[in-house]
Amino acid sequence: MVMLVRPTQPLLAVLGAVVLSASCSAQSPEEADSPSPASQVTVDADFAAKVEAYLLENPEIIIESVERYRIDQERLAAAMAQESARDLVPALLTTQAGHIMPAEGEAEVIVVEFFDYNCGFCRRATDFVFTLKEETPEMTLVLQELPVTHPDSRGSAKVALNYAGTADYVPLHRALMGESGVIDAQRALDIAHSLDLATPSSTGEDGSAATDSFDEPLDQSLSIAEQLGVDGTPAFLIASPDGSFVRTVSGFDPDAVRTAIATALETNG
């Protein structure tokens, strides 16, 4: 654990010395007590020596500064991601790289799950996500394809996207998430056939899965994730419809997701 230590009086005295030297150097050269350039160099050298000696004796000051800088940078990144999220919610609600399950009536909270069919934690999160939807009818759920886990993930995402916006998407989604091992395009298509789903329009004449469809929407999904600071799956974006509340949750953290949903509903109310 990093211990944060406040600067002590000696450091304040040293800082006071530099302020005094700075104010002296600002005086007019005509003033009798004004330091010459040579004496100013001596003052600066003495100050530097005192600072160096103090930091060597109190290295925790450097650790504190680095820790404060890290915290400030994390806060800045979080604020920027939140601002980006507000701007990106409309795009996610008209996504071509996912499937939207609208709220019953007017939406009071929006939840976007970024997932990959070859992500083990996404598979574990599947039942949780659909339970959330059942328990929260006022929630709009967006299942957003983000194929980043495996080279074959893009192929399976393309097959699934053929069914986005139809009643066939959720059964296929749940079936794909219920599998183990690598899910590539051909295996995803085979699973779709096993469910007696219609053959996707992008399927080749030989029945094989196409590899050139939905590239643009998936690239857009990757771009959106990058702007949100999402670099893995699963990840969740929880927002109030008016954008007054936005929160991202990385990884499979059910408690954090539920808490964010409750906060969003309170904000919207």
N, C-alpha and C positions, 0 to 999 in steps of 0.2 A: 504493500500500500504506500502511495506517495503521500508524505506528510507536507502539508502546506504551512509555511512559516512566514509570519509577517515581518517586513523589514524592521530592524531595530534602530535605536537612536543614533548609533555611529553612522549608519548609512544616511540618515537624514542630515546629519552634520556635514557629511561630505557633499551631499547635494546642495546644501546651503552654501558651501564654499564655491561651487561652480556658478551658482546664481550671483554671488558677490563678485566673482571675477568677471562674469559677463557684463554686469552693470558697470564695473570700472572701465572695461574696454570700450564701453559705449560713450564715455565722456569725451569732451573736446580735447585735442592734443595740447591746446594752450593752457589747460589746467595744470597747476604745479604738481599735484599728486597723481596725475594720470600715468599708468604704467607704460613703459616703453615696449616696443615689439619684442625685444629680447626678454624683458621680464615677464611678458605675457606668455611666451613659449615656456619659460620656467614654471609659471603657475599651471599651465596646462599639463606639463610633464609631471608635476607634483600631484595634480589631481588624478591623472591616469594611474600613477603608481599607487595612490591611496585606494582607488576603485579596485585595481587588480588585487591588492593585498586583502581588501575586505571580502571580495568574492572568493578568493582562495580560502579564507577562514570561514566563510559562510556560503558554501556551494548550494545550500538549499534555496537560496534566492534565485539562482538560475533555474532550478527545477520548478519553482513556483511560477516563474515567468513563462516557461515552456508549457506548463499545465494550463495556465490562464489562456495562452495563445491557442492551444488545442481546443479548449472549451469554446472560446469565441468563434473559432473556425467551424466547429460543429453546429453552433447555433446559427451562424450565417448560412451554412449549407442547408440546414433544416428549414430556415425561413425562405430561402430561394426555392427549395423543392415544394414547399407549401404553396408559394405563389404560382409556380408552374402548374401545380395540381389544379388550382382553381381555373386556370386557363384551359387545361386539357380535359376537364370533365365533359364538356359538350362533345368533344371529339370521341371520347370513349362511349358516350351514349348513342353515337351513330356509327359505331365501329363496324368495319368490314373484316376485322381480324378476330371476331369473337361472336358470342351469342348473348342476346339480351333477354332476360326474364323480367318483364315489367312488374311493378307493384300492383296490388289490387287497389284500384282507385289512384289517387294522387300520391306520388312517391314522397316519402318523408325522410328517406335516407338512401344513399347510393353506395353499393359495395362492388368494387371491381377486384376480381381475383386474377392475377397474372400467373399462368401455370404452364407446365410442360408435361406432355404425356409420358416422358421418360424420367420424370422427377419423382423419387421415392416419397418425399414429404408431401408432394402434391397429391399423390395417390392416398396417402394417409389423411389428407385434409378433405377429401371428396365428400364423405358422409357428413362431416362437420358443416361444410358449405351448404349442402342441400337442407340440412336440419335448420340452419340459420334462416334459410329462405322460407321454410314451412312455419317457423316460429315467428317470423317477422313479415307478415303479408304486406306491410307498408314499405317494404324494401325492394328497390330495383337492383337486381343482381346482374352483373356483366361478367361473363366468363371470357377472359381475354387471353388468346393464344400468345405465348411468349417462348418460342422454341430455341432455348439456349443451352439445354443440359447435354444434348447428344447430337452428333452430326445428322442422325436420321430423324430428329424431332421435327424438322421443318416438313418433311414428307408426310408424317402422320397428321400434323396440323393442317396441311392442305386438304387431306382427305376429309377431315372433320369439318372444315370450313365449307365444304360443298353442302352440308346439311344445316349450316347456321341459319337461323330465322325460321326453321321448320320444326315440326313436332318430333322429327327423327334425331335432332341434335343431342338432346339430353340422354336418351337411351344409349346412343353411340358413345357419348362422352363418358358415361358411367361404366360402360363395358370396357372401354380403352383404359380407364383408370383402374379397373379391377384386374388387369393383366399384370404379369410379371415379365421381367426381361425387357429387351429392347423392342419398341414399337416403331417400325418403319412404315413407309407408305403402303407397301404391299400387304403387310400384316394388318394395318388399319383397315384396308379395303376388304380383306378377308373377313375381319370381324364384322364389318358392316353387312357383308353378304350373309353371314351367319345369323344376323338379326332380321334378315329378309328386308333390308332397306333397299330403296331404289338405287341403281347404279349411278354414281355421280356423273354429271355432264362432262367433267374434265377427264374422265377415264378414257384410256386409249382403246383402239378397236380390238386389241388383243386381251382386253380386260385388266391390263396393268394400270397402276395408279399414275396419273400425270405428275410431272415434276416441275412444270413451268407455270402453274396457276397460283394465284394468290400471293405472289412474291411481293408485290407492291404493298398490300395491306399488312403483311407480316413485317416488312421493313419499317412501315410506319409504327407498328406496335413496338418494335425494338427501339425506335427513336423516342417514342413517348416514354417508355420505361427508362431510357437513359436520362431524359429530362427530369424524371421524377426521382432519380437517384436509385432506381431499382436495378440491381445487378445480379439477381438470382431469383429462383422460384422456390416455393410460392411467395408471392407478395400481395398485400391487400391495400387498396385505396378505399378509405371510408370518407364520405363527404355528405354534407347537407345539400339539398338541391340548389340553394341560393349561393353556395360556396362560402358561407360564413364559417363553416367548420370543415377542415380537411385534415386527414391524418393518414400516414402510410405506416404499415406494419410489415416488416421484413420477416420472412420465415413463417413456420407454422406455429403461431402463438394464439391459441383460441381465446385466452383470457384478455389479451390485448385487443383483439378484434371485437369481442363482445363489449368491452369497455368503451372503445371508440364509437361503436354503434349507439350505445346508450347515450353518450355525450352528444352525438350528432342529433339524435331524436330530441334531446332536451333543448339543444340550440334551436332546432327547427320549431319546437313548440313555443 
